[in-house]
Amino acid sequence: MTTGEPGRPRTDRSPWNWLLVLPIVLPLLTFLFNADEPRLLGFPLFYWLQLAFIGVGVVSTTIVYRMTK
């Protein structure tokens, strides 16, 4: 693949790619959501924190995409 510029191959070795580790490692840290309290709209911490992890994944993927394209 090329970058659109002749003679320059595409490289995937950007330091921005390390940001993609965050949405993988963050949900594995069980001490973050090993509690019933606090509650948000009646939902325990575990459920709304899982939704927050989805947001972290979307934001970090978007940042990496925009910075490396």
N, CA, C and O atoms as a Tripos MOL2 file, in Angstrom:
@<TRIPOS>MOLECULE
protein
  276   275    69     0     0
PROTEIN
NO_CHARGES

@<TRIPOS>ATOM
      1 N           0.8380   -1.1830    0.0000 N.3       1 MET1
      2 CA          0.0000    0.0000    0.0000 C.3       1 MET1
      3 C           0.8780    1.2390    0.0000 C.2       1 MET1
      4 O           2.0140    1.2220    0.4740 O.2       1 MET1
      5 N           0.3380    2.2850   -0.5280 N.am      2 THR2
      6 CA          1.0680    3.5370   -0.5340 C.3       2 THR2
      7 C           0.2500    4.6180    0.1460 C.2       2 THR2
      8 O          -0.9400    4.4510    0.4140 O.2       2 THR2
      9 N           0.9040    5.7130    0.4160 N.am      3 THR3
     10 CA          0.2390    6.8370    1.0800 C.3       3 THR3
     11 C          -0.4200    7.7670    0.0870 C.2       3 THR3
     12 O          -1.0180    8.7670    0.4840 O.2       3 THR3
     13 N          -0.3260    7.4650   -1.1750 N.am      4 GLY4
     14 CA         -0.8340    8.3650   -2.1900 C.3       4 GLY4
     15 C           0.2940    9.1450   -2.8420 C.2       4 GLY4
     16 O           0.1190    9.7390   -3.9060 O.2       4 GLY4
     17 N           1.4460    9.1400   -2.1990 N.am      5 GLU5
     18 CA          2.6160    9.7970   -2.7490 C.3       5 GLU5
     19 C           3.4870    8.7200   -3.3930 C.2       5 GLU5
     20 O           3.7900    7.7110   -2.7550 O.2       5 GLU5
     21 N           3.8900    8.9180   -4.6340 N.am      6 PRO6
     22 CA          4.7100    7.8950   -5.2910 C.3       6 PRO6
     23 C           6.0510    7.7060   -4.5870 C.2       6 PRO6
     24 O           6.7100    8.6730   -4.2040 O.2       6 PRO6
     25 N           6.4340    6.4650   -4.4290 N.am      7 GLY7
     26 CA          7.7350    6.1570   -3.8490 C.3       7 GLY7
     27 C           7.7740    6.1120   -2.3370 C.2       7 GLY7
     28 O           8.8160    5.7890   -1.7680 O.2       7 GLY7
     29 N           6.6700    6.4270   -1.6570 N.am      8 ARG8
     30 CA          6.6520    6.4020   -0.1860 C.3       8 ARG8
     31 C           5.7030    5.3080    0.2760 C.2       8 ARG8
     32 O           4.4880    5.4410    0.1330 O.2       8 ARG8
     33 N           6.2400    4.2380    0.8230 N.am      9 PRO9
     34 CA          5.3550    3.1710    1.3200 C.3       9 PRO9
     35 C           4.6340    3.5850    2.6000 C.2       9 PRO9
     36 O           5.1230    4.4140    3.3690 O.2       9 PRO9
     37 N           3.4930    3.0060    2.8030 N.am     10 ARG10
     38 CA          2.7210    3.2810    4.0110 C.3      10 ARG10
     39 C           3.3620    2.5590    5.1880 C.2      10 ARG10
     40 O           3.8150    1.4220    5.0530 O.2      10 ARG10
     41 N           3.4000    3.2060    6.3210 N.am     11 THR11
     42 CA          3.9490    2.5810    7.5140 C.3      11 THR11
     43 C           2.9110    2.6200    8.6350 C.2      11 THR11
     44 O           2.1780    3.6000    8.7730 O.2      11 THR11
     45 N           2.8510    1.5680    9.4220 N.am     12 ASP12
     46 CA          1.9280    1.4920   10.5470 C.3      12 ASP12
     47 C           2.6660    1.6850   11.8690 C.2      12 ASP12
     48 O           2.1340    1.3590   12.9300 O.2      12 ASP12
     49 N           3.8660    2.2030   11.8130 N.am     13 ARG13
     50 CA          4.6730    2.3510   13.0250 C.3      13 ARG13
     51 C           4.5840    3.7540   13.5840 C.2      13 ARG13
     52 O           5.5810    4.4730   13.6500 O.2      13 ARG13
     53 N           3.4000    4.1340   13.9800 N.am     14 SER14
     54 CA          3.1940    5.4520   14.5670 C.3      14 SER14
     55 C           3.0520    5.3030   16.0720 C.2      14 SER14
     56 O           2.4340    4.3470   16.5420 O.2      14 SER14
     57 N           3.6100    6.2300   16.8330 N.am     15 PRO15
     58 CA          3.4320    6.1660   18.2920 C.3      15 PRO15
     59 C           1.9710    6.3340   18.7070 C.2      15 PRO15
     60 O           1.5950    5.9370   19.8100 O.2      15 PRO15
     61 N           1.1540    6.9100   17.8490 N.am     16 TRP16
     62 CA         -0.2700    7.0740   18.1650 C.3      16 TRP16
     63 C          -0.9650    5.7250   18.3070 C.2      16 TRP16
     64 O          -1.9890    5.6330   18.9850 O.2      16 TRP16
     65 N          -0.4340    4.6830   17.6860 N.am     17 ASN17
     66 CA         -1.0480    3.3460   17.7790 C.3      17 ASN17
     67 C          -1.0470    2.8100   19.2070 C.2      17 ASN17
     68 O          -1.8670    1.9560   19.5410 O.2      17 ASN17
     69 N          -0.1460    3.2940   20.0490 N.am     18 TRP18
     70 CA         -0.1110    2.8510   21.4460 C.3      18 TRP18
     71 C          -1.3620    3.2660   22.2050 C.2      18 TRP18
     72 O          -1.6960    2.6670   23.2270 O.2      18 TRP18
     73 N          -2.0480    4.2790   21.7170 N.am     19 LEU19
     74 CA         -3.2890    4.7050   22.3560 C.3      19 LEU19
     75 C          -4.3700    3.6320   22.2560 C.2      19 LEU19
     76 O          -5.3080    3.6260   23.0530 O.2      19 LEU19
     77 N          -4.2510    2.7290   21.2880 N.am     20 LEU20
     78 CA         -5.2330    1.6470   21.1300 C.3      20 LEU20
     79 C          -5.1250    0.5900   22.2180 C.2      20 LEU20
     80 O          -6.0090   -0.2570   22.3520 O.2      20 LEU20
     81 N          -4.0590    0.6330   22.9880 N.am     21 VAL21
     82 CA         -3.9140   -0.3070   24.1050 C.3      21 VAL21
     83 C          -4.8810    0.0620   25.2390 C.2      21 VAL21
     84 O          -5.3340   -0.8110   25.9800 O.2      21 VAL21
     85 N          -5.1900    1.3360   25.3680 N.am     22 LEU22
     86 CA         -6.0460    1.8150   26.4520 C.3      22 LEU22
     87 C          -7.4100    1.1200   26.5040 C.2      22 LEU22
     88 O          -7.7820    0.6380   27.5740 O.2      22 LEU22
     89 N          -8.1800    1.0400   25.4050 N.am     23 PRO23
     90 CA         -9.4820    0.3820   25.5070 C.3      23 PRO23
     91 C          -9.3900   -1.1420   25.6770 C.2      23 PRO23
     92 O         -10.3910   -1.7910   25.9790 O.2      23 PRO23
     93 N          -8.2130   -1.7030   25.4870 N.am     24 ILE24
     94 CA         -8.0450   -3.1480   25.7080 C.3      24 ILE24
     95 C          -7.7210   -3.4150   27.1770 C.2      24 ILE24
     96 O          -8.2770   -4.3300   27.7840 O.2      24 ILE24
     97 N          -6.8250   -2.6160   27.7400 N.am     25 VAL25
     98 CA         -6.3490   -2.8460   29.1050 C.3      25 VAL25
     99 C          -7.3300   -2.3220   30.1540 C.2      25 VAL25
    100 O          -7.4960   -2.9430   31.2040 O.2      25 VAL25
    101 N          -7.9660   -1.2120   29.8900 N.am     26 LEU26
    102 CA         -8.8380   -0.5800   30.8790 C.3      26 LEU26
    103 C          -9.9410   -1.5080   31.4010 C.2      26 LEU26
    104 O         -10.1340   -1.5680   32.6160 O.2      26 LEU26
    105 N         -10.6730   -2.2330   30.5480 N.am     27 PRO27
    106 CA        -11.6970   -3.1420   31.0910 C.3      27 PRO27
    107 C         -11.1200   -4.3430   31.8470 C.2      27 PRO27
    108 O         -11.8480   -5.0100   32.5830 O.2      27 PRO27
    109 N          -9.8470   -4.6230   31.6800 N.am     28 LEU28
    110 CA         -9.2310   -5.7450   32.3900 C.3      28 LEU28
    111 C          -8.8640   -5.3920   33.8260 C.2      28 LEU28
    112 O          -8.5360   -6.2790   34.6150 O.2      28 LEU28
    113 N          -8.9140   -4.1180   34.1710 N.am     29 LEU29
    114 CA         -8.5960   -3.6730   35.5250 C.3      29 LEU29
    115 C          -9.8550   -3.7900   36.3860 C.2      29 LEU29
    116 O         -10.6010   -2.8250   36.5510 O.2      29 LEU29
    117 N         -10.0760   -4.9740   36.9260 N.am     30 THR30
    118 CA        -11.3290   -5.2640   37.6230 C.3      30 THR30
    119 C         -11.5340   -4.4560   38.8940 C.2      30 THR30
    120 O         -12.6710   -4.2780   39.3300 O.2      30 THR30
    121 N         -10.4650   -3.9680   39.4940 N.am     31 PHE31
    122 CA        -10.6360   -3.1760   40.7190 C.3      31 PHE31
    123 C         -11.3850   -1.8710   40.4400 C.2      31 PHE31
    124 O         -11.8900   -1.2430   41.3710 O.2      31 PHE31
    125 N         -11.4620   -1.4600   39.1850 N.am     32 LEU32
    126 CA        -12.1870   -0.2300   38.8550 C.3      32 LEU32
    127 C         -13.6940   -0.3770   39.0490 C.2      32 LEU32
    128 O         -14.3660    0.5710   39.4540 O.2      32 LEU32
    129 N         -14.2200   -1.5660   38.7600 N.am     33 PHE33
    130 CA        -15.6750   -1.7310   38.8240 C.3      33 PHE33
    131 C         -16.1120   -2.8450   39.7600 C.2      33 PHE33
    132 O         -17.1920   -3.4100   39.5870 O.2      33 PHE33
    133 N         -15.2970   -3.1630   40.7400 N.am     34 ASN34
    134 CA        -15.6190   -4.2110   41.7040 C.3      34 ASN34
    135 C         -16.3800   -3.6160   42.8880 C.2      34 ASN34
    136 O         -15.9560   -3.7310   44.0380 O.2      34 ASN34
    137 N         -17.5140   -2.9770   42.5830 N.am     35 ALA35
    138 CA        -18.3310   -2.3640   43.6310 C.3      35 ALA35
    139 C         -19.7640   -2.2190   43.1350 C.2      35 ALA35
    140 O         -20.0160   -2.1800   41.9310 O.2      35 ALA35
    141 N         -20.6770   -2.1430   44.0580 N.am     36 ASP36
    142 CA        -22.0830   -1.9490   43.7060 C.3      36 ASP36
    143 C         -22.4330   -0.4660   43.6790 C.2      36 ASP36
    144 O         -23.3130   -0.0410   42.9300 O.2      36 ASP36
    145 N         -21.7520    0.3020   44.4840 N.am     37 GLU37
    146 CA        -21.9930    1.7430   44.5560 C.3      37 GLU37
    147 C         -20.8460    2.4600   43.8630 C.2      37 GLU37
    148 O         -19.7570    1.8870   43.8280 O.2      37 GLU37
    149 N         -20.9810    3.6020   43.3350 N.am     38 PRO38
    150 CA        -22.1750    4.4350   43.2640 C.3      38 PRO38
    151 C         -23.1240    3.9450   42.1670 C.2      38 PRO38
    152 O         -22.7460    3.1580   41.2990 O.2      38 PRO38
    153 N         -24.3180    4.4140   42.2300 N.am     39 ARG39
    154 CA        -25.3200    4.0810   41.2230 C.3      39 ARG39
    155 C         -25.6500    5.3300   40.4060 C.2      39 ARG39
    156 O         -25.6460    6.4500   40.9150 O.2      39 ARG39
    157 N         -25.9290    5.1040   39.1520 N.am     40 LEU40
    158 CA        -26.3060    6.1870   38.2550 C.3      40 LEU40
    159 C         -27.6220    5.8020   37.5990 C.2      40 LEU40
    160 O         -27.6740    4.8370   36.8360 O.2      40 LEU40
    161 N         -28.6770    6.5370   37.8830 N.am     41 LEU41
    162 CA        -30.0290    6.2410   37.3900 C.3      41 LEU41
    163 C         -30.4770    4.8410   37.7890 C.2      41 LEU41
    164 O         -31.2170    4.1890   37.0520 O.2      41 LEU41
    165 N         -30.0350    4.3840   38.9400 N.am     42 GLY42
    166 CA        -30.4170    3.0740   39.4440 C.3      42 GLY42
    167 C         -29.5350    1.9280   38.9680 C.2      42 GLY42
    168 O         -29.6930    0.7990   39.4320 O.2      42 GLY42
    169 N         -28.6130    2.1960   38.0530 N.am     43 PHE43
    170 CA        -27.7310    1.1500   37.5530 C.3      43 PHE43
    171 C         -26.4500    1.1250   38.3650 C.2      43 PHE43
    172 O         -25.8860    2.1790   38.6570 O.2      43 PHE43
    173 N         -25.9760   -0.0700   38.7390 N.am     44 PRO44
    174 CA        -24.7200   -0.1560   39.4930 C.3      44 PRO44
    175 C         -23.5200    0.3010   38.6580 C.2      44 PRO44
    176 O         -23.5920    0.4130   37.4340 O.2      44 PRO44
    177 N         -22.4410    0.5550   39.3470 N.am     45 LEU45
    178 CA        -21.2060    1.0340   38.7420 C.3      45 LEU45
    179 C         -20.7710    0.1750   37.5580 C.2      45 LEU45
    180 O         -20.3360    0.7090   36.5370 O.2      45 LEU45
    181 N         -20.8810   -1.1460   37.6800 N.am     46 PHE46
    182 CA        -20.4030   -2.0470   36.6330 C.3      46 PHE46
    183 C         -21.0310   -1.7240   35.2840 C.2      46 PHE46
    184 O         -20.3270   -1.6680   34.2750 O.2      46 PHE46
    185 N         -22.3350   -1.5110   35.2500 N.am     47 TYR47
    186 CA        -23.0330   -1.3340   33.9770 C.3      47 TYR47
    187 C         -22.6850   -0.0060   33.3090 C.2      47 TYR47
    188 O         -22.3940    0.0260   32.1130 O.2      47 TYR47
    189 N         -22.7120    1.0780   34.0600 N.am     48 TRP48
    190 CA        -22.4150    2.3350   33.3860 C.3      48 TRP48
    191 C         -20.9380    2.5050   33.0990 C.2      48 TRP48
    192 O         -20.5650    3.2730   32.2120 O.2      48 TRP48
    193 N         -20.0880    1.7960   33.8380 N.am     49 LEU49
    194 CA        -18.6670    1.8390   33.5300 C.3      49 LEU49
    195 C         -18.3680    1.0670   32.2440 C.2      49 LEU49
    196 O         -17.4740    1.4410   31.4850 O.2      49 LEU49
    197 N         -19.1180   -0.0120   32.0030 N.am     50 GLN50
    198 CA        -18.9580   -0.7310   30.7360 C.3      50 GLN50
    199 C         -19.3360    0.1650   29.5570 C.2      50 GLN50
    200 O         -18.6780    0.1290   28.5170 O.2      50 GLN50
    201 N         -20.3730    0.9530   29.7090 N.am     51 LEU51
    202 CA        -20.7500    1.8990   28.6590 C.3      51 LEU51
    203 C         -19.6800    2.9760   28.4910 C.2      51 LEU51
    204 O         -19.4260    3.4250   27.3730 O.2      51 LEU51
    205 N         -19.0650    3.3860   29.5690 N.am     52 ALA52
    206 CA        -17.9840    4.3730   29.4920 C.3      52 ALA52
    207 C         -16.7750    3.7820   28.7570 C.2      52 ALA52
    208 O         -16.0920    4.4930   28.0200 O.2      52 ALA52
    209 N         -16.5090    2.4850   28.9540 N.am     53 PHE53
    210 CA        -15.4060    1.8320   28.2490 C.3      53 PHE53
    211 C         -15.6440    1.8470   26.7400 C.2      53 PHE53
    212 O         -14.6960    1.9790   25.9660 O.2      53 PHE53
    213 N         -16.8910    1.7140   26.3210 N.am     54 ILE54
    214 CA        -17.2120    1.7930   24.8900 C.3      54 ILE54
    215 C         -16.8610    3.1810   24.3730 C.2      54 ILE54
    216 O         -16.2810    3.3230   23.2970 O.2      54 ILE54
    217 N         -17.2160    4.2020   25.1430 N.am     55 GLY55
    218 CA        -16.8760    5.5660   24.7500 C.3      55 GLY55
    219 C         -15.3720    5.7870   24.6550 C.2      55 GLY55
    220 O         -14.8980    6.4550   23.7350 O.2      55 GLY55
    221 N         -14.6260    5.2340   25.5940 N.am     56 VAL56
    222 CA        -13.1550    5.3460   25.5660 C.3      56 VAL56
    223 C         -12.6090    4.6840   24.3030 C.2      56 VAL56
    224 O         -11.6940    5.2110   23.6700 O.2      56 VAL56
    225 N         -13.1640    3.5390   23.9410 N.am     57 GLY57
    226 CA        -12.7240    2.8480   22.7320 C.3      57 GLY57
    227 C         -13.0040    3.6400   21.4680 C.2      57 GLY57
    228 O         -12.1640    3.7180   20.5720 O.2      57 GLY57
    229 N         -14.1870    4.2250   21.4030 N.am     58 VAL58
    230 CA        -14.5480    5.0250   20.2280 C.3      58 VAL58
    231 C         -13.6650    6.2630   20.1170 C.2      58 VAL58
    232 O         -13.1690    6.5850   19.0370 O.2      58 VAL58
    233 N         -13.4740    6.9490   21.2320 N.am     59 VAL59
    234 CA        -12.6640    8.1740   21.2160 C.3      59 VAL59
    235 C         -11.2080    7.8740   20.8730 C.2      59 VAL59
    236 O         -10.6080    8.5780   20.0610 O.2      59 VAL59
    237 N         -10.6400    6.8450   21.4770 N.am     60 SER60
    238 CA         -9.2340    6.5390   21.2020 C.3      60 SER60
    239 C          -9.0420    6.0530   19.7620 C.2      60 SER60
    240 O          -8.0450    6.3970   19.1280 O.2      60 SER60
    241 N          -9.9730    5.2670   19.2420 N.am     61 THR61
    242 CA         -9.8800    4.8210   17.8510 C.3      61 THR61
    243 C          -9.9910    6.0040   16.8930 C.2      61 THR61
    244 O          -9.2690    6.0660   15.8980 O.2      61 THR61
    245 N         -10.8790    6.9320   17.1850 N.am     62 THR62
    246 CA        -11.0380    8.1140   16.3360 C.3      62 THR62
    247 C          -9.7760    8.9660   16.3450 C.2      62 THR62
    248 O          -9.3360    9.4400   15.2970 O.2      62 THR62
    249 N          -9.1940    9.1620   17.5240 N.am     63 ILE63
    250 CA         -7.9670    9.9620   17.6150 C.3      63 ILE63
    251 C          -6.8370    9.3090   16.8240 C.2      63 ILE63
    252 O          -6.1360    9.9840   16.0710 O.2      63 ILE63
    253 N          -6.6600    8.0060   16.9900 N.am     64 VAL64
    254 CA         -5.5830    7.3150   16.2740 C.3      64 VAL64
    255 C          -5.8200    7.3710   14.7700 C.2      64 VAL64
    256 O          -4.8770    7.5800   14.0060 O.2      64 VAL64
    257 N          -7.0420    7.1920   14.3410 N.am     65 TYR65
    258 CA         -7.3490    7.2490   12.9120 C.3      65 TYR65
    259 C          -7.0130    8.6180   12.3350 C.2      65 TYR65
    260 O          -6.3590    8.7180   11.2970 O.2      65 TYR65
    261 N          -7.4590    9.6610   13.0040 N.am     66 ARG66
    262 CA         -7.2380   11.0140   12.4850 C.3      66 ARG66
    263 C          -5.7570   11.4140   12.5240 C.2      66 ARG66
    264 O          -5.2850   12.1290   11.6400 O.2      66 ARG66
    265 N          -5.0440   10.9680   13.5200 N.am     67 MET67
    266 CA         -3.6390   11.3640   13.6420 C.3      67 MET67
    267 C          -2.7250   10.5620   12.7100 C.2      67 MET67
    268 O          -1.6230   11.0120   12.3980 O.2      67 MET67
    269 N          -3.1630    9.3920   12.2650 N.am     68 THR68
    270 CA         -2.2860    8.5530   11.4270 C.3      68 THR68
    271 C          -2.7220    8.4870    9.9760 C.2      68 THR68
    272 O          -2.0740    7.8130    9.1760 O.2      68 THR68
    273 N          -3.7890    9.1590    9.6170 N.am     69 LYS69
    274 CA         -4.2210    9.0400    8.2020 C.3      69 LYS69
    275 C          -3.4550    9.9570    7.2940 C.2      69 LYS69
    276 O          -3.6970    9.9760    6.0870 O.2      69 LYS69
@<TRIPOS>BOND
     1     1     2 1
     2     2     3 1
     3     3     4 2
     4     3     5 am
     5     5     6 1
     6     6     7 1
     7     7     8 2
     8     7     9 am
     9     9    10 1
    10    10    11 1
    11    11    12 2
    12    11    13 am
    13    13    14 1
    14    14    15 1
    15    15    16 2
    16    15    17 am
    17    17    18 1
    18    18    19 1
    19    19    20 2
    20    19    21 am
    21    21    22 1
    22    22    23 1
    23    23    24 2
    24    23    25 am
    25    25    26 1
    26    26    27 1
    27    27    28 2
    28    27    29 am
    29    29    30 1
    30    30    31 1
    31    31    32 2
    32    31    33 am
    33    33    34 1
    34    34    35 1
    35    35    36 2
    36    35    37 am
    37    37    38 1
    38    38    39 1
    39    39    40 2
    40    39    41 am
    41    41    42 1
    42    42    43 1
    43    43    44 2
    44    43    45 am
    45    45    46 1
    46    46    47 1
    47    47    48 2
    48    47    49 am
    49    49    50 1
    50    50    51 1
    51    51    52 2
    52    51    53 am
    53    53    54 1
    54    54    55 1
    55    55    56 2
    56    55    57 am
    57    57    58 1
    58    58    59 1
    59    59    60 2
    60    59    61 am
    61    61    62 1
    62    62    63 1
    63    63    64 2
    64    63    65 am
    65    65    66 1
    66    66    67 1
    67    67    68 2
    68    67    69 am
    69    69    70 1
    70    70    71 1
    71    71    72 2
    72    71    73 am
    73    73    74 1
    74    74    75 1
    75    75    76 2
    76    75    77 am
    77    77    78 1
    78    78    79 1
    79    79    80 2
    80    79    81 am
    81    81    82 1
    82    82    83 1
    83    83    84 2
    84    83    85 am
    85    85    86 1
    86    86    87 1
    87    87    88 2
    88    87    89 am
    89    89    90 1
    90    90    91 1
    91    91    92 2
    92    91    93 am
    93    93    94 1
    94    94    95 1
    95    95    96 2
    96    95    97 am
    97    97    98 1
    98    98    99 1
    99    99   100 2
   100    99   101 am
   101   101   102 1
   102   102   103 1
   103   103   104 2
   104   103   105 am
   105   105   106 1
   106   106   107 1
   107   107   108 2
   108   107   109 am
   109   109   110 1
   110   110   111 1
   111   111   112 2
   112   111   113 am
   113   113   114 1
   114   114   115 1
   115   115   116 2
   116   115   117 am
   117   117   118 1
   118   118   119 1
   119   119   120 2
   120   119   121 am
   121   121   122 1
   122   122   123 1
   123   123   124 2
   124   123   125 am
   125   125   126 1
   126   126   127 1
   127   127   128 2
   128   127   129 am
   129   129   130 1
   130   130   131 1
   131   131   132 2
   132   131   133 am
   133   133   134 1
   134   134   135 1
   135   135   136 2
   136   135   137 am
   137   137   138 1
   138   138   139 1
   139   139   140 2
   140   139   141 am
   141   141   142 1
   142   142   143 1
   143   143   144 2
   144   143   145 am
   145   145   146 1
   146   146   147 1
   147   147   148 2
   148   147   149 am
   149   149   150 1
   150   150   151 1
   151   151   152 2
   152   151   153 am
   153   153   154 1
   154   154   155 1
   155   155   156 2
   156   155   157 am
   157   157   158 1
   158   158   159 1
   159   159   160 2
   160   159   161 am
   161   161   162 1
   162   162   163 1
   163   163   164 2
   164   163   165 am
   165   165   166 1
   166   166   167 1
   167   167   168 2
   168   167   169 am
   169   169   170 1
   170   170   171 1
   171   171   172 2
   172   171   173 am
   173   173   174 1
   174   174   175 1
   175   175   176 2
   176   175   177 am
   177   177   178 1
   178   178   179 1
   179   179   180 2
   180   179   181 am
   181   181   182 1
   182   182   183 1
   183   183   184 2
   184   183   185 am
   185   185   186 1
   186   186   187 1
   187   187   188 2
   188   187   189 am
   189   189   190 1
   190   190   191 1
   191   191   192 2
   192   191   193 am
   193   193   194 1
   194   194   195 1
   195   195   196 2
   196   195   197 am
   197   197   198 1
   198   198   199 1
   199   199   200 2
   200   199   201 am
   201   201   202 1
   202   202   203 1
   203   203   204 2
   204   203   205 am
   205   205   206 1
   206   206   207 1
   207   207   208 2
   208   207   209 am
   209   209   210 1
   210   210   211 1
   211   211   212 2
   212   211   213 am
   213   213   214 1
   214   214   215 1
   215   215   216 2
   216   215   217 am
   217   217   218 1
   218   218   219 1
   219   219   220 2
   220   219   221 am
   221   221   222 1
   222   222   223 1
   223   223   224 2
   224   223   225 am
   225   225   226 1
   226   226   227 1
   227   227   228 2
   228   227   229 am
   229   229   230 1
   230   230   231 1
   231   231   232 2
   232   231   233 am
   233   233   234 1
   234   234   235 1
   235   235   236 2
   236   235   237 am
   237   237   238 1
   238   238   239 1
   239   239   240 2
   240   239   241 am
   241   241   242 1
   242   242   243 1
   243   243   244 2
   244   243   245 am
   245   245   246 1
   246   246   247 1
   247   247   248 2
   248   247   249 am
   249   249   250 1
   250   250   251 1
   251   251   252 2
   252   251   253 am
   253   253   254 1
   254   254   255 1
   255   255   256 2
   256   255   257 am
   257   257   258 1
   258   258   259 1
   259   259   260 2
   260   259   261 am
   261   261   262 1
   262   262   263 1
   263   263   264 2
   264   263   265 am
   265   265   266 1
   266   266   267 1
   267   267   268 2
   268   267   269 am
   269   269   270 1
   270   270   271 1
   271   271   272 2
   272   271   273 am
   273   273   274 1
   274   274   275 1
   275   275   276 2
@<TRIPOS>SUBSTRUCTURE
     1 MET1         2 RESIDUE 1 A MET
     2 THR2         6 RESIDUE 1 A THR
     3 THR3        10 RESIDUE 1 A THR
     4 GLY4        14 RESIDUE 1 A GLY
     5 GLU5        18 RESIDUE 1 A GLU
     6 PRO6        22 RESIDUE 1 A PRO
     7 GLY7        26 RESIDUE 1 A GLY
     8 ARG8        30 RESIDUE 1 A ARG
     9 PRO9        34 RESIDUE 1 A PRO
    10 ARG10       38 RESIDUE 1 A ARG
    11 THR11       42 RESIDUE 1 A THR
    12 ASP12       46 RESIDUE 1 A ASP
    13 ARG13       50 RESIDUE 1 A ARG
    14 SER14       54 RESIDUE 1 A SER
    15 PRO15       58 RESIDUE 1 A PRO
    16 TRP16       62 RESIDUE 1 A TRP
    17 ASN17       66 RESIDUE 1 A ASN
    18 TRP18       70 RESIDUE 1 A TRP
    19 LEU19       74 RESIDUE 1 A LEU
    20 LEU20       78 RESIDUE 1 A LEU
    21 VAL21       82 RESIDUE 1 A VAL
    22 LEU22       86 RESIDUE 1 A LEU
    23 PRO23       90 RESIDUE 1 A PRO
    24 ILE24       94 RESIDUE 1 A ILE
    25 VAL25       98 RESIDUE 1 A VAL
    26 LEU26      102 RESIDUE 1 A LEU
    27 PRO27      106 RESIDUE 1 A PRO
    28 LEU28      110 RESIDUE 1 A LEU
    29 LEU29      114 RESIDUE 1 A LEU
    30 THR30      118 RESIDUE 1 A THR
    31 PHE31      122 RESIDUE 1 A PHE
    32 LEU32      126 RESIDUE 1 A LEU
    33 PHE33      130 RESIDUE 1 A PHE
    34 ASN34      134 RESIDUE 1 A ASN
    35 ALA35      138 RESIDUE 1 A ALA
    36 ASP36      142 RESIDUE 1 A ASP
    37 GLU37      146 RESIDUE 1 A GLU
    38 PRO38      150 RESIDUE 1 A PRO
    39 ARG39      154 RESIDUE 1 A ARG
    40 LEU40      158 RESIDUE 1 A LEU
    41 LEU41      162 RESIDUE 1 A LEU
    42 GLY42      166 RESIDUE 1 A GLY
    43 PHE43      170 RESIDUE 1 A PHE
    44 PRO44      174 RESIDUE 1 A PRO
    45 LEU45      178 RESIDUE 1 A LEU
    46 PHE46      182 RESIDUE 1 A PHE
    47 TYR47      186 RESIDUE 1 A TYR
    48 TRP48      190 RESIDUE 1 A TRP
    49 LEU49      194 RESIDUE 1 A LEU
    50 GLN50      198 RESIDUE 1 A GLN
    51 LEU51      202 RESIDUE 1 A LEU
    52 ALA52      206 RESIDUE 1 A ALA
    53 PHE53      210 RESIDUE 1 A PHE
    54 ILE54      214 RESIDUE 1 A ILE
    55 GLY55      218 RESIDUE 1 A GLY
    56 VAL56      222 RESIDUE 1 A VAL
    57 GLY57      226 RESIDUE 1 A GLY
    58 VAL58      230 RESIDUE 1 A VAL
    59 VAL59      234 RESIDUE 1 A VAL
    60 SER60      238 RESIDUE 1 A SER
    61 THR61      242 RESIDUE 1 A THR
    62 THR62      246 RESIDUE 1 A THR
    63 ILE63      250 RESIDUE 1 A ILE
    64 VAL64      254 RESIDUE 1 A VAL
    65 TYR65      258 RESIDUE 1 A TYR
    66 ARG66      262 RESIDUE 1 A ARG
    67 MET67      266 RESIDUE 1 A MET
    68 THR68      270 RESIDUE 1 A THR
    69 LYS69      274 RESIDUE 1 A LYS
